[in-house]
Amino acid sequence: MADHGIARKTVLIAGGGKNLGGLIARDFAALGAKAIAVHYNTPGSRDETEATVAAIRAAGVEAVAFQADLTTAGANEKLFADTIAAIGRPDIAINTVGKVLKKPMIEISEAEYDAMTDVNSKAAFFFIKEAGKALNDNGKICTLVTSLLGAYTPFYSSYAGTKAPVEHFTRAASKEFGDRGISVTAIGPGPMDTPFFYPAESPEAQAYHKTAAALSPSTPTGLTHIEDIVPWIRFLVSEGWWMTGQTILVNGGYTTK
């Protein structure tokens, strides 16, 4: 029977240098992963990524870092090729990359729409594609989306709208890769207490989001925390692999489908 744990597994995390991706990397290192490749988007994230890599190595796990803009097919192909050359074929591939825009639809420019599509849809598609080609049999793929996929709300048309295709990418890939034992899932967090949240929201919207989830009163900020999401990702790319083709909204009761 295949081993569906995390120990001794080779892992690639897109957006793995900081915030949620960085916590996933540290968590997997503590669980005894064999090697972890950490991707980061811009040179501005290098210092935080290097700190994450140092923490992984301090746990006795091999670690490498790669900087890339994943909004082209070639960049995703190179990321997987570089990972394989450095640490071997991955068993687990996780994509936490995303771009947020909160703006009335009538004010969104074509350039803004294209940028949102490139990051949230195109990069996700080609990451899943390359993962399907590169992963070992019985591998796991997980993509971060958003709980807004279950919401009826204004102003997030280009954000939720460009994350929405990932649900079908996930379903299609799970069918296409299933004969190799590869599971494919997506996780949709609620509004998260990270540096990405606050610039996009007015003080009034921040106050609303901090009280909107059923479990908001039981948390320090009322928001989803990265520590709330990591256990779900850990489960879906290990013992929970039998759950495939699904998008799971993890948000403390913020919204549901």
Contacts in CASP RR format, 6 or more apart in sequence:
PFRMAT RR
TARGET T0000
AUTHOR 0000-0000-0000
METHOD contacts of the structure
MODEL  1
MADHGIARKTVLIAGGGKNLGGLIARDFAALGAKAIAVHYNTPGSRDETE
ATVAAIRAAGVEAVAFQADLTTAGANEKLFADTIAAIGRPDIAINTVGKV
LKKPMIEISEAEYDAMTDVNSKAAFFFIKEAGKALNDNGKICTLVTSLLG
AYTPFYSSYAGTKAPVEHFTRAASKEFGDRGISVTAIGPGPMDTPFFYPA
ESPEAQAYHKTAAALSPSTPTGLTHIEDIVPWIRFLVSEGWWMTGQTILV
NGGYTTK
2 137 0 8 1.000
2 138 0 8 1.000
2 181 0 8 1.000
3 138 0 8 1.000
4 138 0 8 1.000
4 238 0 8 1.000
4 239 0 8 1.000
4 240 0 8 1.000
4 241 0 8 1.000
5 238 0 8 1.000
5 239 0 8 1.000
6 28 0 8 1.000
6 31 0 8 1.000
6 32 0 8 1.000
6 33 0 8 1.000
6 92 0 8 1.000
6 234 0 8 1.000
6 237 0 8 1.000
6 238 0 8 1.000
7 31 0 8 1.000
7 32 0 8 1.000
7 33 0 8 1.000
7 34 0 8 1.000
8 32 0 8 1.000
8 33 0 8 1.000
8 34 0 8 1.000
9 28 0 8 1.000
9 33 0 8 1.000
9 34 0 8 1.000
9 91 0 8 1.000
9 92 0 8 1.000
10 33 0 8 1.000
10 34 0 8 1.000
10 35 0 8 1.000
10 36 0 8 1.000
10 37 0 8 1.000
10 87 0 8 1.000
10 88 0 8 1.000
10 89 0 8 1.000
10 90 0 8 1.000
10 91 0 8 1.000
10 92 0 8 1.000
10 136 0 8 1.000
11 25 0 8 1.000
11 28 0 8 1.000
11 33 0 8 1.000
11 35 0 8 1.000
11 36 0 8 1.000
11 37 0 8 1.000
11 90 0 8 1.000
11 91 0 8 1.000
11 92 0 8 1.000
11 93 0 8 1.000
11 94 0 8 1.000
12 36 0 8 1.000
12 37 0 8 1.000
12 39 0 8 1.000
12 79 0 8 1.000
12 80 0 8 1.000
12 83 0 8 1.000
12 90 0 8 1.000
12 92 0 8 1.000
12 93 0 8 1.000
12 94 0 8 1.000
12 131 0 8 1.000
13 21 0 8 1.000
13 22 0 8 1.000
13 24 0 8 1.000
13 25 0 8 1.000
13 36 0 8 1.000
13 37 0 8 1.000
13 38 0 8 1.000
13 39 0 8 1.000
13 94 0 8 1.000
13 96 0 8 1.000
14 39 0 8 1.000
14 70 0 8 1.000
14 79 0 8 1.000
14 93 0 8 1.000
14 94 0 8 1.000
14 95 0 8 1.000
14 96 0 8 1.000
14 97 0 8 1.000
14 127 0 8 1.000
15 21 0 8 1.000
15 22 0 8 1.000
15 38 0 8 1.000
15 39 0 8 1.000
15 40 0 8 1.000
15 41 0 8 1.000
15 95 0 8 1.000
15 96 0 8 1.000
15 97 0 8 1.000
16 22 0 8 1.000
16 24 0 8 1.000
16 25 0 8 1.000
16 38 0 8 1.000
16 39 0 8 1.000
16 40 0 8 1.000
16 49 0 8 1.000
16 52 0 8 1.000
16 96 0 8 1.000
17 25 0 8 1.000
17 38 0 8 1.000
17 39 0 8 1.000
17 40 0 8 1.000
17 45 0 8 1.000
17 48 0 8 1.000
17 49 0 8 1.000
17 52 0 8 1.000
17 53 0 8 1.000
17 65 0 8 1.000
18 40 0 8 1.000
18 45 0 8 1.000
18 48 0 8 1.000
18 49 0 8 1.000
18 52 0 8 1.000
19 96 0 8 1.000
19 194 0 8 1.000
19 195 0 8 1.000
19 196 0 8 1.000
19 226 0 8 1.000
20 96 0 8 1.000
20 144 0 8 1.000
20 189 0 8 1.000
20 192 0 8 1.000
20 194 0 8 1.000
20 226 0 8 1.000
20 229 0 8 1.000
20 230 0 8 1.000
21 94 0 8 1.000
21 96 0 8 1.000
21 226 0 8 1.000
22 38 0 8 1.000
22 52 0 8 1.000
23 226 0 8 1.000
23 227 0 8 1.000
23 230 0 8 1.000
24 94 0 8 1.000
24 96 0 8 1.000
24 230 0 8 1.000
24 233 0 8 1.000
24 234 0 8 1.000
25 36 0 8 1.000
25 38 0 8 1.000
25 52 0 8 1.000
25 55 0 8 1.000
25 56 0 8 1.000
25 63 0 8 1.000
26 52 0 8 1.000
26 55 0 8 1.000
26 56 0 8 1.000
26 59 0 8 1.000
27 230 0 8 1.000
27 234 0 8 1.000
28 36 0 8 1.000
28 61 0 8 1.000
28 92 0 8 1.000
28 234 0 8 1.000
29 36 0 8 1.000
29 55 0 8 1.000
29 56 0 8 1.000
29 59 0 8 1.000
29 60 0 8 1.000
29 61 0 8 1.000
29 63 0 8 1.000
30 59 0 8 1.000
31 234 0 8 1.000
32 59 0 8 1.000
32 61 0 8 1.000
33 61 0 8 1.000
34 61 0 8 1.000
34 62 0 8 1.000
34 87 0 8 1.000
35 61 0 8 1.000
35 62 0 8 1.000
35 63 0 8 1.000
35 64 0 8 1.000
35 87 0 8 1.000
35 88 0 8 1.000
36 56 0 8 1.000
36 61 0 8 1.000
36 62 0 8 1.000
36 63 0 8 1.000
36 64 0 8 1.000
36 87 0 8 1.000
37 63 0 8 1.000
37 64 0 8 1.000
37 65 0 8 1.000
37 66 0 8 1.000
37 82 0 8 1.000
37 83 0 8 1.000
37 86 0 8 1.000
37 87 0 8 1.000
37 90 0 8 1.000
38 49 0 8 1.000
38 52 0 8 1.000
38 53 0 8 1.000
38 56 0 8 1.000
38 63 0 8 1.000
38 64 0 8 1.000
38 65 0 8 1.000
38 66 0 8 1.000
39 65 0 8 1.000
39 66 0 8 1.000
39 67 0 8 1.000
39 68 0 8 1.000
39 70 0 8 1.000
39 79 0 8 1.000
40 46 0 8 1.000
40 48 0 8 1.000
40 49 0 8 1.000
40 65 0 8 1.000
40 66 0 8 1.000
40 67 0 8 1.000
41 67 0 8 1.000
41 68 0 8 1.000
41 69 0 8 1.000
41 70 0 8 1.000
41 97 0 8 1.000
42 67 0 8 1.000
42 69 0 8 1.000
43 67 0 8 1.000
45 67 0 8 1.000
46 67 0 8 1.000
49 65 0 8 1.000
49 67 0 8 1.000
50 65 0 8 1.000
52 63 0 8 1.000
52 65 0 8 1.000
53 63 0 8 1.000
53 64 0 8 1.000
53 65 0 8 1.000
56 62 0 8 1.000
56 63 0 8 1.000
57 63 0 8 1.000
62 87 0 8 1.000
64 83 0 8 1.000
64 86 0 8 1.000
64 87 0 8 1.000
66 79 0 8 1.000
66 82 0 8 1.000
66 83 0 8 1.000
68 75 0 8 1.000
68 78 0 8 1.000
68 79 0 8 1.000
69 75 0 8 1.000
70 76 0 8 1.000
70 79 0 8 1.000
70 97 0 8 1.000
70 123 0 8 1.000
70 126 0 8 1.000
70 127 0 8 1.000
71 118 0 8 1.000
71 119 0 8 1.000
71 122 0 8 1.000
71 123 0 8 1.000
72 126 0 8 1.000
73 126 0 8 1.000
73 129 0 8 1.000
74 126 0 8 1.000
76 123 0 8 1.000
76 126 0 8 1.000
76 127 0 8 1.000
76 129 0 8 1.000
76 130 0 8 1.000
77 126 0 8 1.000
77 130 0 8 1.000
79 130 0 8 1.000
80 90 0 8 1.000
80 130 0 8 1.000
80 131 0 8 1.000
80 133 0 8 1.000
80 134 0 8 1.000
83 90 0 8 1.000
83 134 0 8 1.000
84 90 0 8 1.000
84 134 0 8 1.000
89 134 0 8 1.000
89 135 0 8 1.000
89 136 0 8 1.000
90 131 0 8 1.000
90 134 0 8 1.000
90 135 0 8 1.000
90 136 0 8 1.000
90 139 0 8 1.000
91 135 0 8 1.000
91 136 0 8 1.000
91 138 0 8 1.000
91 139 0 8 1.000
91 140 0 8 1.000
92 135 0 8 1.000
92 139 0 8 1.000
92 140 0 8 1.000
92 141 0 8 1.000
92 142 0 8 1.000
92 237 0 8 1.000
93 127 0 8 1.000
93 131 0 8 1.000
93 134 0 8 1.000
93 135 0 8 1.000
93 140 0 8 1.000
93 141 0 8 1.000
93 142 0 8 1.000
94 141 0 8 1.000
94 142 0 8 1.000
94 143 0 8 1.000
94 144 0 8 1.000
94 233 0 8 1.000
94 237 0 8 1.000
95 123 0 8 1.000
95 124 0 8 1.000
95 127 0 8 1.000
95 128 0 8 1.000
95 142 0 8 1.000
95 143 0 8 1.000
95 144 0 8 1.000
96 144 0 8 1.000
97 119 0 8 1.000
97 123 0 8 1.000
97 124 0 8 1.000
97 127 0 8 1.000
97 144 0 8 1.000
98 119 0 8 1.000
98 120 0 8 1.000
98 123 0 8 1.000
98 144 0 8 1.000
98 163 0 8 1.000
99 115 0 8 1.000
99 116 0 8 1.000
99 119 0 8 1.000
99 120 0 8 1.000
99 159 0 8 1.000
100 159 0 8 1.000
100 196 0 8 1.000
100 197 0 8 1.000
100 200 0 8 1.000
101 108 0 8 1.000
101 112 0 8 1.000
101 116 0 8 1.000
101 156 0 8 1.000
101 158 0 8 1.000
101 159 0 8 1.000
101 200 0 8 1.000
102 155 0 8 1.000
102 156 0 8 1.000
102 159 0 8 1.000
102 200 0 8 1.000
102 201 0 8 1.000
102 205 0 8 1.000
103 112 0 8 1.000
103 155 0 8 1.000
103 158 0 8 1.000
104 154 0 8 1.000
104 155 0 8 1.000
105 157 0 8 1.000
105 158 0 8 1.000
108 157 0 8 1.000
108 158 0 8 1.000
112 158 0 8 1.000
113 158 0 8 1.000
116 158 0 8 1.000
116 159 0 8 1.000
116 162 0 8 1.000
117 162 0 8 1.000
119 162 0 8 1.000
120 159 0 8 1.000
120 161 0 8 1.000
120 162 0 8 1.000
120 163 0 8 1.000
120 166 0 8 1.000
121 162 0 8 1.000
121 163 0 8 1.000
121 165 0 8 1.000
121 166 0 8 1.000
124 143 0 8 1.000
124 165 0 8 1.000
124 166 0 8 1.000
124 169 0 8 1.000
125 165 0 8 1.000
125 166 0 8 1.000
125 169 0 8 1.000
127 143 0 8 1.000
128 141 0 8 1.000
128 143 0 8 1.000
128 169 0 8 1.000
128 170 0 8 1.000
128 173 0 8 1.000
128 184 0 8 1.000
129 173 0 8 1.000
131 141 0 8 1.000
132 141 0 8 1.000
132 173 0 8 1.000
132 177 0 8 1.000
132 182 0 8 1.000
135 141 0 8 1.000
135 177 0 8 1.000
135 182 0 8 1.000
137 180 0 8 1.000
137 181 0 8 1.000
137 182 0 8 1.000
138 180 0 8 1.000
138 181 0 8 1.000
138 182 0 8 1.000
138 241 0 8 1.000
139 180 0 8 1.000
139 181 0 8 1.000
139 182 0 8 1.000
139 183 0 8 1.000
139 241 0 8 1.000
140 182 0 8 1.000
140 183 0 8 1.000
140 184 0 8 1.000
140 185 0 8 1.000
140 236 0 8 1.000
140 237 0 8 1.000
140 238 0 8 1.000
140 241 0 8 1.000
141 173 0 8 1.000
141 177 0 8 1.000
141 182 0 8 1.000
141 183 0 8 1.000
141 184 0 8 1.000
141 185 0 8 1.000
142 184 0 8 1.000
142 185 0 8 1.000
142 186 0 8 1.000
142 187 0 8 1.000
142 233 0 8 1.000
142 236 0 8 1.000
142 237 0 8 1.000
143 166 0 8 1.000
143 169 0 8 1.000
143 170 0 8 1.000
143 185 0 8 1.000
143 186 0 8 1.000
143 187 0 8 1.000
144 186 0 8 1.000
144 187 0 8 1.000
144 188 0 8 1.000
144 189 0 8 1.000
145 163 0 8 1.000
145 164 0 8 1.000
145 166 0 8 1.000
145 167 0 8 1.000
145 186 0 8 1.000
145 187 0 8 1.000
145 188 0 8 1.000
145 247 0 8 1.000
146 159 0 8 1.000
146 160 0 8 1.000
146 163 0 8 1.000
146 188 0 8 1.000
146 189 0 8 1.000
146 190 0 8 1.000
147 188 0 8 1.000
147 189 0 8 1.000
147 190 0 8 1.000
147 191 0 8 1.000
147 249 0 8 1.000
147 250 0 8 1.000
147 251 0 8 1.000
147 254 0 8 1.000
147 255 0 8 1.000
148 156 0 8 1.000
148 159 0 8 1.000
148 160 0 8 1.000
148 163 0 8 1.000
148 190 0 8 1.000
148 255 0 8 1.000
149 160 0 8 1.000
149 163 0 8 1.000
149 164 0 8 1.000
149 167 0 8 1.000
149 188 0 8 1.000
149 247 0 8 1.000
149 249 0 8 1.000
149 257 0 8 1.000
150 249 0 8 1.000
150 255 0 8 1.000
150 256 0 8 1.000
150 257 0 8 1.000
151 160 0 8 1.000
151 255 0 8 1.000
153 160 0 8 1.000
166 186 0 8 1.000
166 247 0 8 1.000
167 186 0 8 1.000
167 247 0 8 1.000
170 184 0 8 1.000
170 185 0 8 1.000
170 186 0 8 1.000
170 245 0 8 1.000
170 246 0 8 1.000
170 247 0 8 1.000
171 245 0 8 1.000
173 184 0 8 1.000
173 245 0 8 1.000
174 182 0 8 1.000
174 183 0 8 1.000
174 184 0 8 1.000
174 185 0 8 1.000
174 244 0 8 1.000
174 245 0 8 1.000
175 245 0 8 1.000
177 184 0 8 1.000
178 244 0 8 1.000
183 236 0 8 1.000
183 237 0 8 1.000
183 240 0 8 1.000
183 241 0 8 1.000
183 242 0 8 1.000
183 243 0 8 1.000
183 244 0 8 1.000
183 245 0 8 1.000
184 244 0 8 1.000
184 245 0 8 1.000
185 236 0 8 1.000
185 237 0 8 1.000
185 243 0 8 1.000
185 244 0 8 1.000
185 245 0 8 1.000
185 246 0 8 1.000
185 247 0 8 1.000
185 248 0 8 1.000
186 245 0 8 1.000
186 246 0 8 1.000
186 247 0 8 1.000
186 248 0 8 1.000
187 229 0 8 1.000
187 232 0 8 1.000
187 233 0 8 1.000
187 236 0 8 1.000
187 247 0 8 1.000
187 248 0 8 1.000
187 250 0 8 1.000
188 247 0 8 1.000
188 248 0 8 1.000
188 249 0 8 1.000
188 250 0 8 1.000
188 251 0 8 1.000
189 224 0 8 1.000
189 228 0 8 1.000
189 229 0 8 1.000
189 250 0 8 1.000
189 251 0 8 1.000
190 213 0 8 1.000
190 223 0 8 1.000
190 224 0 8 1.000
190 249 0 8 1.000
190 250 0 8 1.000
190 251 0 8 1.000
190 252 0 8 1.000
190 254 0 8 1.000
190 255 0 8 1.000
191 197 0 8 1.000
191 201 0 8 1.000
191 209 0 8 1.000
191 212 0 8 1.000
191 223 0 8 1.000
191 224 0 8 1.000
191 251 0 8 1.000
191 254 0 8 1.000
192 223 0 8 1.000
192 224 0 8 1.000
192 225 0 8 1.000
192 226 0 8 1.000
192 229 0 8 1.000
193 221 0 8 1.000
193 222 0 8 1.000
193 223 0 8 1.000
193 224 0 8 1.000
193 225 0 8 1.000
193 226 0 8 1.000
194 226 0 8 1.000
197 206 0 8 1.000
197 209 0 8 1.000
197 223 0 8 1.000
198 206 0 8 1.000
201 209 0 8 1.000
209 222 0 8 1.000
209 223 0 8 1.000
209 254 0 8 1.000
210 216 0 8 1.000
210 221 0 8 1.000
210 222 0 8 1.000
210 223 0 8 1.000
211 217 0 8 1.000
211 222 0 8 1.000
212 254 0 8 1.000
213 222 0 8 1.000
213 223 0 8 1.000
213 224 0 8 1.000
213 251 0 8 1.000
213 252 0 8 1.000
213 253 0 8 1.000
213 254 0 8 1.000
214 252 0 8 1.000
214 253 0 8 1.000
214 254 0 8 1.000
215 222 0 8 1.000
215 252 0 8 1.000
215 253 0 8 1.000
216 222 0 8 1.000
216 223 0 8 1.000
216 252 0 8 1.000
219 225 0 8 1.000
224 250 0 8 1.000
224 251 0 8 1.000
224 252 0 8 1.000
224 254 0 8 1.000
228 250 0 8 1.000
228 252 0 8 1.000
229 250 0 8 1.000
232 248 0 8 1.000
232 250 0 8 1.000
236 243 0 8 1.000
236 248 0 8 1.000
249 255 0 8 1.000
249 256 0 8 1.000
249 257 0 8 1.000
END
